[in-house]
Amino acid sequence: MTKVLILGAGGRIAKHAIHQLMEETDVELTLFLRNAKRLGNIDSKRVSVIDGDVLDHLKLKEAMSGKDIVYANLAGEVDKMAKVIVEIMKEAGVKRLIFITTLGIYDEVPGAFGKWNKSMIGQYLGPYGKAAEIIEHSGLDYTIIRPAWLTDYDEIDYETTQKGEPFQGTEVSRKSVAELIVKLIQHPESGIKRSLGVNKPDTDADKPAFIKTT
């Protein structure tokens, strides 16, 4: 049975992925987050929950022990977190990492949308870009995921672009990103050493449609 550690398990993408993994696979999940109460009651012998901080080396190392895959869905000091995650994975002998960042870290978003995106989230691009750089030089079997602007639409509809290609579209549902993550967990040999942009097809515009112009 594949053993998966989910870091930042209280996030909305992670919750979709957890639900799908429980419904469609037999993987064993360890859910790691700062406030375990955010998850509610998960009644399953295949799930364990750890209340902790990724920057707590000892607690993270205990959580990492014996795992096959680490999926990180984090916010905040993501560059520092990436450094710790890589270090602990190497110590624990865990090779497979799926890590969520954001669009724009390679200056890959073209045109008016790229300018708008940078004006909105420019302060986050540095830490997320540094996190990606740390992971890309880690020697791990990583997949970096760079979602477009996220929606809560109840749909699975997405396409991907590779690092070095212009980012496509402006938005994507959290459910779609979770679908991609679950596929990578089900087929851990796929997407290795890849940084994938994720967007809903045919959403090219100056900004996401759900952002109202004032």
Backbone hydrogen bonds, N-H to C=O, Kabsch-Sander energy under -0.5 kcal/mol:
donor,donor_aa,acceptor,acceptor_aa,energy
4,V,2,T,-0.5
4,V,28,E,-3.0
5,L,69,I,-2.7
6,I,4,V,-0.5
6,I,30,T,-2.9
7,L,5,L,-0.6
7,L,71,Y,-2.8
8,G,32,F,-2.2
9,A,6,I,-0.6
9,A,32,F,-1.8
11,G,8,G,-1.9
15,K,11,G,-2.2
16,H,12,R,-1.5
17,A,13,I,-2.3
18,I,14,A,-3.0
19,H,15,K,-2.2
20,Q,16,H,-2.3
21,L,17,A,-2.8
22,M,18,I,-2.3
23,E,19,H,-1.9
24,E,20,Q,-2.8
25,T,21,L,-1.5
28,E,2,T,-3.1
29,L,27,V,-0.5
29,L,46,R,-2.9
30,T,4,V,-2.5
31,L,29,L,-0.5
31,L,48,S,-3.2
32,F,6,I,-2.9
32,F,30,T,-0.6
33,L,31,L,-0.5
33,L,50,I,-2.2
38,R,35,N,-2.0
39,L,36,A,-1.6
40,G,37,K,-1.0
42,I,40,G,-0.7
43,D,41,N,-0.7
44,S,42,I,-1.2
47,V,44,S,-1.2
48,S,29,L,-2.2
50,I,31,L,-3.4
52,G,33,L,-2.6
52,G,50,I,-0.8
56,D,53,D,-2.2
57,H,55,L,-1.2
60,L,56,D,-2.6
61,K,57,H,-2.5
62,E,58,L,-2.0
63,A,59,K,-2.1
64,M,60,L,-2.2
65,S,61,K,-1.2
67,K,64,M,-2.1
68,D,3,K,-2.9
69,I,3,K,-1.8
70,V,96,R,-2.4
71,Y,5,L,-2.9
72,A,70,V,-0.5
72,A,98,I,-3.2
73,N,7,L,-2.9
78,V,76,G,-2.3
81,M,77,E,-2.4
82,A,78,V,-2.7
83,K,79,D,-1.9
84,V,80,K,-2.0
85,I,81,M,-3.0
86,V,82,A,-2.6
87,E,83,K,-2.1
88,I,84,V,-2.8
89,M,85,I,-2.7
90,K,86,V,-2.2
91,E,87,E,-2.1
92,A,88,I,-2.6
93,G,89,M,-1.0
94,V,89,M,-2.4
96,R,68,D,-0.8
97,L,95,K,-0.5
97,L,141,D,-2.0
98,I,70,V,-2.8
99,F,143,T,-2.5
100,I,72,A,-2.2
101,T,145,I,-3.2
103,L,147,P,-1.2
105,I,102,T,-0.8
107,D,104,G,-1.4
114,G,110,P,-1.7
115,K,111,G,-1.7
116,W,112,A,-2.5
117,N,113,F,-3.2
118,K,114,G,-2.2
119,S,115,K,-2.0
120,M,116,W,-1.5
121,I,117,N,-2.8
122,G,118,K,-1.4
124,Y,121,I,-1.9
125,L,121,I,-0.9
125,L,122,G,-0.6
126,G,122,G,-0.7
128,Y,124,Y,-2.1
129,G,125,L,-2.7
130,K,126,G,-2.6
131,A,127,P,-2.3
132,A,128,Y,-2.2
133,E,129,G,-2.2
134,I,130,K,-2.5
135,I,131,A,-2.2
136,E,132,A,-2.9
137,H,133,E,-1.3
138,S,135,I,-1.6
141,D,95,K,-2.3
142,Y,140,L,-1.4
143,T,97,L,-1.9
144,I,194,R,-2.6
145,I,99,F,-2.6
146,R,196,L,-3.4
148,A,198,V,-2.0
149,W,170,T,-1.8
151,T,172,V,-1.8
155,E,153,Y,-1.9
157,D,155,E,-0.5
159,E,199,N,-2.6
161,T,197,G,-1.8
163,K,195,S,-0.7
165,E,162,Q,-2.2
167,F,108,E,-2.8
172,V,149,W,-2.2
174,R,151,T,-2.6
177,V,173,S,-1.8
178,A,174,R,-2.5
179,E,175,K,-1.8
180,L,176,S,-1.9
181,I,177,V,-2.2
182,V,178,A,-2.7
183,K,179,E,-2.1
184,L,180,L,-2.1
185,I,181,I,-2.1
186,Q,182,V,-2.6
187,H,183,K,-1.9
190,S,187,H,-2.4
192,I,189,E,-0.5
193,K,142,Y,-2.2
194,R,142,Y,-1.0
194,R,191,G,-1.1
196,L,144,I,-3.3
196,L,194,R,-0.5
197,G,161,T,-2.6
197,G,195,S,-0.5
198,V,146,R,-2.2
199,N,159,E,-2.2
200,K,171,E,-3.2
203,T,200,K,-0.7
211,I,208,P,-1.7
212,K,210,F,-0.8
